[in-house]
Amino acid sequence: QQQQQQQPVGYAGMQQQPGLAQYGQPTAMQQPAQQQQRQQQASSQPQQSVSESELPMMVGYALQNLRATGHVEGALDPDVCRMLKQLPEHQALQALERFSSCDQSTMRNKTAYLRGVLRRFAD
């Protein structure tokens, strides 16, 4: 195990990269406030199970369409439902639209693929 020594960043370096602390470590200011808030909420609240019946009506209709086209089979994973519920309705619908436009033949795991699409919309 080799330990790397960190070199102090001079004032010129700090001006070029204001998010760095004295020893080149990223500060909390580097992350957007929204991302910090989301991380705090996620760590302070236990993950609640969400069912499809708790989703907005239009999101439910979009899920019915995805079932009809074969993009979704059976009941959705509770984590996927939770991710959908956390998004604003218009973003959840956009995410489901994006998922429906993806080539199913490239998906090894549809649930994981949908989670990835939803995660991109949440960020």
Contact map, one row per residue, 1 for C-alpha under 8 A:
111000000000000000000000000000000000000000000000000000000000000000000000000000000000000000000000000000000000000000000000000
111100000000000000000000000000000000000000000000000000000000000000000000000000000000000000000000000000000000000000000000000
111110000000000000000000000000000000000000000000000000000000000000000000000000000000000000000000000000000000000000000000000
011111000000000000000000000000000000000000000000000000000000000000000000000000000000000000000000000000000000000000000000000
001111100000000000000000000000000000000000000000000000000000000000000000000000000000000000000000000000000000000000000000000
000111110000000000000011000000000000000000000000000000000000000000000000000000000000000000000000000000000000000000000000000
000011111000000000000011000000000000000000000000000000000000000000000000000000000000000000000000000000000000000000000000000
000001111100000000000111000000000000000000000000000000000000000000000000000000000000000000000000000000000000000000000000000
000000111111110000001111000000000000000000000000000000000000000000000000000000000000000000000000000000000000000000000000000
000000011111110000000100000000000000000000000000000000000000000000000000000000000000000000000000000000000000000000000000000
000000001111111000000000000000000000000000000000000000000000000000000000000000000000000000000000000000000000000000000000000
000000001111111100000000000000000000000000000000000000000000000000000000000000000000000000000000000000000000000000000000000
000000001111111110000000000000000000000000000000000000000000000000000000000000000000000000000000000000000000000000000000000
000000001111111111111100000000000000000000000000000000000000000000000000000000000000000000000000000000000000000000000000000
000000000011111111000000000000000000000000000000000000000000000000000000000000000000000000000000000000000000000000000000000
000000000001111111000000000000000000000000000000000000000000000000000000000000000000000000000000000000000000000000000000000
000000000000111111110000000000000000000000000000000000000000000000000000000000000000000000000000000000000000000000000000000
000000000000011111111000000000000000000000000000000000000000000000000000000000000000000000000000000000000000000000000000000
000000000000010011111000011011000000000000000000000000000000000000000000000000000000000000000000000000000000000000000000000
000000000000010011111111111000000000000000000000000000000000000000000000000000000000000000000000000000000000000000000000000
000000001000010001111111111000000000000000000000000000000000000000000000000000000000000000000000000000000000000000000000000
000000011100010000011111100000000000000000000000000000000000000000000000000000000000000000000000000000000000000000000000000
000001111000000000011111100000000000000000000000000000000000000000000000000000000000000000000000000000000000000000000000000
000001111000000000011111110000000000000000000000000000000000000000000000000000000000000000000000000000000000000000000000000
000000000000000000011111111000000000000000000000000000000000000000000000000000000000000000000000000000000000000000000000000
000000000000000000111001111101000000000000000000000000000000000000000000000000000000000000000000000000000000000000000000000
000000000000000000111000111111000000000000000000000000000000000000000000000000000000000000000000000000000000000000000000000
000000000000000000000000011111100000000000000000000000000000000000000000000000000000000000000000000000000000000000000000000
000000000000000000100000001111111000000000000000000000000000000000000000000000000000000000000000000000000000000000000000000
000000000000000000100000011111110000000000000000000000000000000000000000000000000000000000000000000000000000000000000000000
000000000000000000000000000111111011000000000000000000000000000000000000000000000000000000000000000000000000000000000000000
000000000000000000000000000011111111000000000000000000000000000000000000000000000000000000000000000000000000000000000000000
000000000000000000000000000010111111100000000000000000000000000000000000000000000000000000000000000000000000000000000000000
000000000000000000000000000000011111110000000000000000000000000000000000000000000000000000000000000000000000000000000000000
000000000000000000000000000000111111111000000000000000000000000000000000000000000000000000000000000000000000000000000000001
000000000000000000000000000000111111111100000000000000000000000000000000000000000000000000000000000000000000000000000000000
000000000000000000000000000000001111111110000000000000000000000000000000000000000000000000000000000000000000000000000000000
000000000000000000000000000000000111111111000000000000000000000000000000000000000000000000000000000000000000000000000000000
000000000000000000000000000000000011111111100000000000000000000000000000000000000000000000000000000000000000000000000000000
000000000000000000000000000000000001111111110000000000000000000000000000000000000000000000000000000000000000000000000000000
000000000000000000000000000000000000111111111000000000000000000000000000000000000000000000000000000000000000000000000000000
000000000000000000000000000000000000011111111110000000000000000000000000000000000000000000000000000000000000000000000000000
000000000000000000000000000000000000001111111100000000000000000000000000000000000000000000000000000000000000000000000000000
000000000000000000000000000000000000000111111100000000000000000000000000000000000000000000000000000000000000000000000000000
000000000000000000000000000000000000000011111110000000000000000000000000000000000000000000000000000000000000000000000000000
000000000000000000000000000000000000000001111111000000000000000000000000000000000000000000000000000000000000000000000000000
000000000000000000000000000000000000000001001111100000000000000000000000000000000000000000000000000000000000000000000000000
000000000000000000000000000000000000000000000111110000000000000000000000000000000100000000000000000000000000000000000000000
000000000000000000000000000000000000000000000011111000000000000000000000000001100100000000000000000000000000000000000000000
000000000000000000000000000000000000000000000001111101000000000000000000000001101100100000000000000000000000000000000000000
000000000000000000000000000000000000000000000000111111100000000000000000000001001100000000000000000000000000000000000000000
000000000000000000000000000000000000000000000000011111100001000000000000001100001000000000000000000000000000000000000000000
000000000000000000000000000000000000000000000000001111100001000000000000000000000000000000000000000000000000000000000000000
000000000000000000000000000000000000000000000000011111110000000000000000000000000000100000000000000000000000000000000000000
000000000000000000000000000000000000000000000000001111111011000000000000000000001001100000000000000000000000000000000000000
000000000000000000000000000000000000000000000000000001111111000000000000000000000000100010000000000000000000000000000000000
000000000000000000000000000000000000000000000000000000111111100000000000000000000000000000000000000000000000000000000000000
000000000000000000000000000000000000000000000000000000011111110000000000000000000000000010001000000000000000000000000000000
000000000000000000000000000000000000000000000000000000111111111000000000000000000000000010011000000000000000000000000000000
000000000000000000000000000000000000000000000000000110111111111100000000000000000000000000000000000000000000000000000000000
000000000000000000000000000000000000000000000000000000001111111110000000000000000000000000000000000000000000000000000000000
000000000000000000000000000000000000000000000000000000000111111111000000000000000000000000001001000000000000000000000000000
000000000000000000000000000000000000000000000000000000000011111111100001000000000000000000000001000000000000000000000000000
000000000000000000000000000000000000000000000000000000000001111111110000000000000000000000000000000000000000000000000000000
000000000000000000000000000000000000000000000000000000000000111111111000000000000000000000000000000000000000000000000000000
000000000000000000000000000000000000000000000000000000000000011111111111000000000000000000000000000100000000000000000000000
000000000000000000000000000000000000000000000000000000000000001111111111110000000000000000000000000000000000000000000000000
000000000000000000000000000000000000000000000000000000000000000111111110000000000000000000000000000000000000000000000000000
000000000000000000000000000000000000000000000000000000000000000011111111000000000000000000000000000000000000000000000000000
000000000000000000000000000000000000000000000000000000000000000001111111100000000000000000000000000000000000000000000000000
000000000000000000000000000000000000000000000000000000000000000001111111100000000000000000000000000100010000010000000000000
000000000000000000000000000000000000000000000000000000000000001001101111110100000000000000000000000000000000010000000000000
000000000000000000000000000000000000000000000000000000000000000000100111111100000000000000000000000000000000000000000000000
000000000000000000000000000000000000000000000000000000000000000000100001111100000000000000000000000000000000000000000000000
000000000000000000000000000000000000000000000000000100000000000000000000111110000000000000000000000000000000000000000000000
000000000000000000000000000000000000000000000000000100000000000000000001111111011000000000000000000000000000001000000000000
000000000000000000000000000000000000000000000000000000000000000000000000001111111000000000000000000000000000001000000000000
000000000000000000000000000000000000000000000000111000000000000000000000000111111100000000000000000000000000000000000000000
000000000000000000000000000000000000000000000000110000000000000000000000000011111110000000000000000000000000000000000000000
000000000000000000000000000000000000000000000000000000000000000000000000000111111111000000000000000000000000001001100000000
000000000000000000000000000000000000000000000000011100100000000000000000000111111111100000000000000000000000000000000000000
000000000000000000000000000000000000000000000001111000000000000000000000000001111111110000000000000000000000000000000000000
000000000000000000000000000000000000000000000000000000000000000000000000000000111111111000000000000000000000000000100110000
000000000000000000000000000000000000000000000000000000100000000000000000000000011111111000010000000000000000000000000100000
000000000000000000000000000000000000000000000000010001110000000000000000000000001111111110010000000000000000000000000000000
000000000000000000000000000000000000000000000000000000000000000000000000000000000111111100000000000000000000000000000000000
000000000000000000000000000000000000000000000000000000000000000000000000000000000011111110110000000000000000000000000000110
000000000000000000000000000000000000000000000000000000000000000000000000000000000000111111110000000000000000000000000000000
000000000000000000000000000000000000000000000000000000010110000000000000000000000000101111111000000000000000000000000000000
000000000000000000000000000000000000000000000000000000000000000000000000000000000000000111111100000000000000000000000000000
000000000000000000000000000000000000000000000000000000000000000000000000000000000000001111111110000000000000000000000000100
000000000000000000000000000000000000000000000000000000000010000000000000000000000001101111111111000000000000000000000100100
000000000000000000000000000000000000000000000000000000000110010000000000000000000000000011111111100000000000000000000000000
000000000000000000000000000000000000000000000000000000000000000000000000000000000000000001111111110000000000000000000000000
000000000000000000000000000000000000000000000000000000000000000000000000000000000000000000111111111000000000000000001100100
000000000000000000000000000000000000000000000000000000000000011000000000000000000000000000011111111100000000000001000000000
000000000000000000000000000000000000000000000000000000000000000000000000000000000000000000001111111110000000000000000000000
000000000000000000000000000000000000000000000000000000000000000000000000000000000000000000000111111111000000000000001000000
000000000000000000000000000000000000000000000000000000000000000000000000000000000000000000000011111111000000000001001000000
000000000000000000000000000000000000000000000000000000000000000001000010000000000000000000000001111111000000000000000000000
000000000000000000000000000000000000000000000000000000000000000000000000000000000000000000000000111111100000000000000000000
000000000000000000000000000000000000000000000000000000000000000000000000000000000000000000000000011111110000000000000000000
000000000000000000000000000000000000000000000000000000000000000000000000000000000000000000000000000011111110000000000000000
000000000000000000000000000000000000000000000000000000000000000000000010000000000000000000000000000001111110010000000000000
000000000000000000000000000000000000000000000000000000000000000000000000000000000000000000000000000000111111000000000000000
000000000000000000000000000000000000000000000000000000000000000000000000000000000000000000000000000000111111000000000000000
000000000000000000000000000000000000000000000000000000000000000000000000000000000000000000000000000000111111110010000000000
000000000000000000000000000000000000000000000000000000000000000000000000000000000000000000000000000000001111110000000000000
000000000000000000000000000000000000000000000000000000000000000000000000000000000000000000000000000000000011111110000000000
000000000000000000000000000000000000000000000000000000000000000000000011000000000000000000000000000000010011111111000000000
000000000000000000000000000000000000000000000000000000000000000000000000000110010000000000000000000000000000111111100000000
000000000000000000000000000000000000000000000000000000000000000000000000000000000000000000000000000000000000111111110000000
000000000000000000000000000000000000000000000000000000000000000000000000000000000000000000000000000000000010111111111000000
000000000000000000000000000000000000000000000000000000000000000000000000000000010000000000000001001000000000011111111100000
000000000000000000000000000000000000000000000000000000000000000000000000000000010010000000000000000000000000001111111110000
000000000000000000000000000000000000000000000000000000000000000000000000000000000000000000000000000000000000000111111111000
000000000000000000000000000000000000000000000000000000000000000000000000000000000000000000000010011000000000000011111111100
000000000000000000000000000000000000000000000000000000000000000000000000000000000011000000010010000000000000000001111111110
000000000000000000000000000000000000000000000000000000000000000000000000000000000010000000000000000000000000000000111111111
000000000000000000000000000000000000000000000000000000000000000000000000000000000000000000000000000000000000000000011111111
000000000000000000000000000000000000000000000000000000000000000000000000000000000000001000110010000000000000000000001111111
000000000000000000000000000000000000000000000000000000000000000000000000000000000000001000000000000000000000000000000111111
000000000000000000000000000000000010000000000000000000000000000000000000000000000000000000000000000000000000000000000011111
